[in-house]
Amino acid sequence: MNRKIVIITRKTRLQELVEKYNTVDQTKFYLESVGQDFTVYEEEDNRYRTSLLSVEETVVELDYRYIILERRFLSNFLFSPDDIVIVLGQDGLVANTLKYLDGQGVIGVNPDSLSWDGVLLPFQPRDVKMIIKEYMNERRGFKEITMAEATMNDGQTILAVNDFFIGPSSHTSFRYQLEYDGKTERQSSSGIIVSAPLGGSAWLKSILVGAQQIIGSFGQVPKVRLPFSAWSDKKLIYSVREPFPSITTESTLCFGELKLGNELVIYSNTPENGVIFSDGIENDYLQFNSGATVKIGVSSKRGKLII
């Protein structure tokens, strides 16, 4: 076969700890010394490795060229237009992968159904052979996933499948000017979250639930309704975190909807440590300091999740 299969993986918790403590034995000693059960980590690691081996054996059986790509290399990898992409969960890994693609379909495989619900991982390792064959014969459908796009005034762009964070790289206040729906105000906050539909049950959900609990403590409990009906909804939601009103800053434009064609414009007034990153990947960021401007809206690019 000329087409290539790219299997996207991520380190297990045990692998990350072994990197930190050098050996499995030292990792076991550390976990048990702080009262944790090493076997939980070991069994989780074994399930992931078994699933990866199963997927790899299936690809070899089907006679495809393939590469195993670890999550941290995603931002530097050049995908070919006809690549077949298999993501070996968790759900967040699917989101991390989609934004680096350009129309390639993603097959989400749940390697550990005992640990992960797998909302974005509809398949098990045993399904991979059937799914690849049906996908190649155009007998599998897909869900379209709306993404957000941030464009800087210097031409740099970044995509988000779940959400953007715009704000300080550390726990400090962030000063900026925000334009939304024809209105402008200067704000100071701990940052801004812009959520795409897939992220409606992620960071945005925690913001809404937190707001509900705060208001509830004053005797009113509003019903939290997630603002997206489908992953393909062509709109975004932005929310300002911990806005601080003062004699020079306001806090009225703190939550809103960005429909297709609308933009949120942010001008940084913070001299240093301003960043923009997406989907929780903090080491793949754009600097956003004084003089920088970003426009955020619905991207023309769409993700494709095979179903």
C-alpha positions in Angstrom: 0.0 0.0 0.0 1.3 3.5 -0.8 -0.8 5.3 1.7 0.6 5.7 5.2 -1.0 5.2 8.5 0.0 7.5 11.4 -0.7 6.1 14.8 -0.8 8.9 17.4 0.1 7.9 21.0 0.8 9.6 24.3 2.9 8.5 27.3 1.1 6.6 30.1 1.3 7.9 33.6 3.8 5.2 34.4 6.0 6.1 31.4 6.1 9.7 32.5 7.1 8.7 36.1 9.8 6.4 34.9 11.3 9.2 32.9 11.3 11.3 36.1 12.6 8.6 38.5 14.8 6.6 36.0 13.6 3.1 36.6 10.4 1.1 37.2 11.7 0.0 40.6 12.4 3.6 41.7 9.0 4.7 40.5 7.3 1.9 42.4 9.2 2.8 45.6 8.2 6.5 45.2 4.5 5.7 44.6 4.3 3.3 47.5 6.2 5.6 49.8 3.5 8.3 49.3 0.7 5.7 49.8 -0.3 5.1 46.2 -1.0 1.7 44.6 1.7 1.0 42.0 -0.4 -1.8 40.4 -3.0 0.8 39.3 -0.3 2.5 37.2 1.2 -0.8 36.0 -2.1 -2.2 34.9 -3.1 1.0 33.1 0.3 0.9 31.3 -0.1 -2.7 30.3 -3.6 -2.1 28.9 -2.3 0.8 26.8 0.7 -1.2 25.5 -1.5 -4.2 24.7 -3.8 -1.9 22.7 -1.0 -0.3 20.8 0.5 -3.7 19.9 -2.9 -4.9 18.7 -3.3 -1.8 16.4 0.2 -2.1 15.1 -0.2 -5.8 14.3 -3.5 -5.0 12.4 -1.7 -2.3 10.3 1.1 -4.8 9.5 -1.4 -7.4 8.6 -3.1 -5.0 6.2 0.3 -4.3 4.6 0.3 -0.5 5.2 3.3 1.7 5.8 3.0 3.2 9.2 4.6 5.4 11.8 4.0 5.7 15.5 4.0 9.4 16.5 4.1 10.5 20.1 2.0 13.5 21.1 4.8 15.9 21.8 6.0 15.7 18.1 2.6 16.6 16.6 3.4 20.3 16.1 6.5 19.5 14.0 5.2 16.6 11.9 4.2 17.0 8.3 1.1 15.0 7.5 0.5 13.9 3.9 -2.9 14.7 2.4 -3.8 11.0 2.1 -2.6 9.8 5.5 -4.9 7.7 7.6 -4.7 8.9 11.2 -5.4 6.6 14.1 -5.5 8.2 17.6 -5.0 5.9 20.5 -6.8 8.0 23.2 -7.5 9.7 25.6 -10.2 12.1 24.2 -7.8 15.1 24.6 -5.4 13.5 22.2 -8.0 13.5 19.5 -8.5 17.3 19.9 -4.7 17.8 20.0 -4.4 15.9 16.7 -7.2 17.4 14.7 -5.8 21.0 14.7 -2.6 19.8 12.9 -4.5 18.1 10.1 -6.0 19.4 6.9 -9.0 17.3 6.0 -7.6 13.9 6.9 -10.1 11.7 8.8 -9.3 10.6 12.4 -10.1 7.2 13.7 -10.4 7.5 17.5 -9.5 4.2 19.3 -10.1 3.8 23.0 -7.1 1.8 24.4 -8.4 1.5 27.9 -12.2 1.5 28.3 -11.8 0.7 32.0 -10.2 4.2 32.5 -11.7 6.5 29.8 -15.2 7.1 28.7 -14.0 7.8 25.2 -16.5 10.4 23.9 -14.2 11.0 20.9 -13.0 7.4 20.8 -15.8 5.3 19.3 -13.7 2.3 18.4 -11.9 -0.5 20.2 -8.5 -1.9 19.0 -10.4 -5.0 17.7 -12.4 -2.7 15.4 -9.4 -1.2 13.6 -9.1 -3.7 10.7 -12.8 -3.3 9.8 -12.8 0.5 10.1 -9.7 0.9 7.9 -11.2 -1.3 5.2 -14.5 0.5 5.3 -12.9 3.9 5.4 -10.7 3.1 2.4 -13.9 2.0 0.5 -15.7 5.2 1.5 -18.2 3.3 3.6 -17.7 5.2 6.9 -19.3 8.5 7.7 -17.7 11.3 9.8 -18.7 14.0 12.2 -17.6 17.5 11.2 -15.9 19.5 14.0 -15.8 23.2 14.1 -12.5 24.8 15.1 -11.5 28.3 16.3 -8.8 30.3 14.7 -6.6 33.1 16.1 -4.8 35.4 13.8 -2.1 37.8 15.1 -1.3 41.2 13.6 2.1 39.8 12.6 0.5 37.0 10.5 0.9 34.1 12.8 -2.1 31.8 13.3 -3.1 29.0 15.6 -6.1 26.7 15.7 -8.1 25.3 18.6 -10.4 22.3 18.6 -11.4 22.6 22.3 -10.5 26.1 23.4 -8.0 29.0 23.4 -6.4 30.6 26.5 -5.4 34.2 26.1 -3.7 35.7 29.1 -0.6 35.5 31.4 1.7 32.6 31.4 1.7 32.7 35.2 -0.8 33.6 37.9 -0.8 37.3 37.4 -3.3 39.9 36.1 -3.5 40.5 32.3 -4.3 43.9 30.9 -5.8 44.3 27.5 -8.5 46.0 25.4 -11.3 43.8 24.1 -13.7 44.5 21.2 -16.9 42.5 20.9 -20.2 43.2 19.0 -19.3 46.7 18.2 -18.3 47.6 21.8 -14.9 48.2 23.3 -13.5 48.2 26.8 -10.3 47.9 28.7 -10.1 45.0 31.1 -7.9 43.3 33.6 -8.4 39.6 34.3 -6.6 36.3 34.7 -7.2 35.6 31.0 -9.9 34.8 28.4 -11.2 31.4 27.3 -12.6 31.1 23.8 -14.4 27.7 23.4 -15.2 25.8 20.2 -18.2 23.4 20.3 -16.1 20.4 21.2 -14.8 22.3 24.2 -18.3 23.0 25.4 -18.0 20.1 27.8 -14.4 20.9 28.8 -13.0 24.2 30.2 -16.2 26.2 29.4 -18.3 23.7 31.4 -16.1 24.3 34.5 -16.5 28.0 34.1 -20.3 27.8 33.8 -20.6 25.4 36.8 -18.4 27.6 38.9 -20.5 30.6 38.1 -23.6 28.7 38.9 -22.3 27.7 42.3 -21.2 31.3 43.1 -24.6 32.7 42.2 -26.3 29.8 44.1 -24.5 30.9 47.3 -26.5 34.1 47.1 -29.7 32.2 47.0 -30.3 32.0 43.3 -29.4 28.8 41.3 -29.7 29.3 37.6 -29.8 26.3 35.3 -26.6 25.8 33.4 -27.2 25.1 29.7 -24.3 24.3 27.5 -24.4 26.7 24.6 -23.6 24.1 21.8 -26.0 21.6 20.3 -23.5 19.8 18.1 -19.7 19.7 17.4 -20.4 21.2 14.0 -22.1 24.4 15.4 -20.5 27.3 13.6 -20.1 29.5 16.6 -17.7 30.1 19.5 -18.2 31.2 23.1 -15.8 33.5 25.0 -15.6 34.0 28.7 -13.4 36.4 30.7 -11.9 34.8 33.9 -11.9 36.7 37.1 -12.5 40.2 35.6 -11.4 43.1 37.9 -13.2 46.4 37.6 -11.2 49.5 38.6 -11.0 53.2 37.7 -9.2 52.2 34.5 -10.8 48.9 33.7 -14.4 47.6 33.1 -16.1 44.2 33.3 -19.3 44.3 31.2 -18.1 42.4 28.1 -17.3 39.3 30.0 -19.2 36.6 28.1 -20.5 36.3 24.6 -21.2 34.3 21.4 -19.2 34.6 18.2 -21.2 33.4 15.2 -19.7 32.6 11.8 -18.2 35.8 10.4 -17.9 37.6 13.8 -14.6 38.2 15.6 -13.3 38.9 19.1 -10.5 41.4 18.9 -8.0 41.7 21.7 -5.2 44.2 22.0 -2.5 43.3 24.6 -1.5 46.0 27.1 0.7 43.6 29.1 4.5 44.1 28.6 5.6 40.5 29.1 4.5 36.9 29.8 1.3 37.2 27.6 0.5 34.0 25.7 -2.0 32.4 23.5 -2.2 28.6 23.5 -4.9 26.1 22.5 -6.3 22.8 23.8 -4.1 22.8 26.9 -0.8 22.5 25.1 1.1 25.2 26.9 4.4 24.6 25.2 3.0 25.4 21.7 2.1 29.0 22.2 2.2 32.5 20.6 3.6 35.4 22.5 1.0 38.0 23.2 2.6 41.1 24.7 2.1 44.9 24.4 1.6 45.9 20.8 0.2 42.5 19.7 -3.4 42.2 18.4 -5.3 39.0 17.9 -8.6 38.3 16.0 -10.5 35.2 17.0 -13.3 33.6 15.0 -14.7 30.4 13.5 -12.1 28.8 11.3 -12.8 27.8 7.7 -11.0 24.5 8.5 -13.0 21.6 9.8 -12.0 18.5 11.7 -13.2 15.1 10.5 -13.9 12.4 13.1 -14.7 9.0 11.6 -17.8 7.3 13.0 
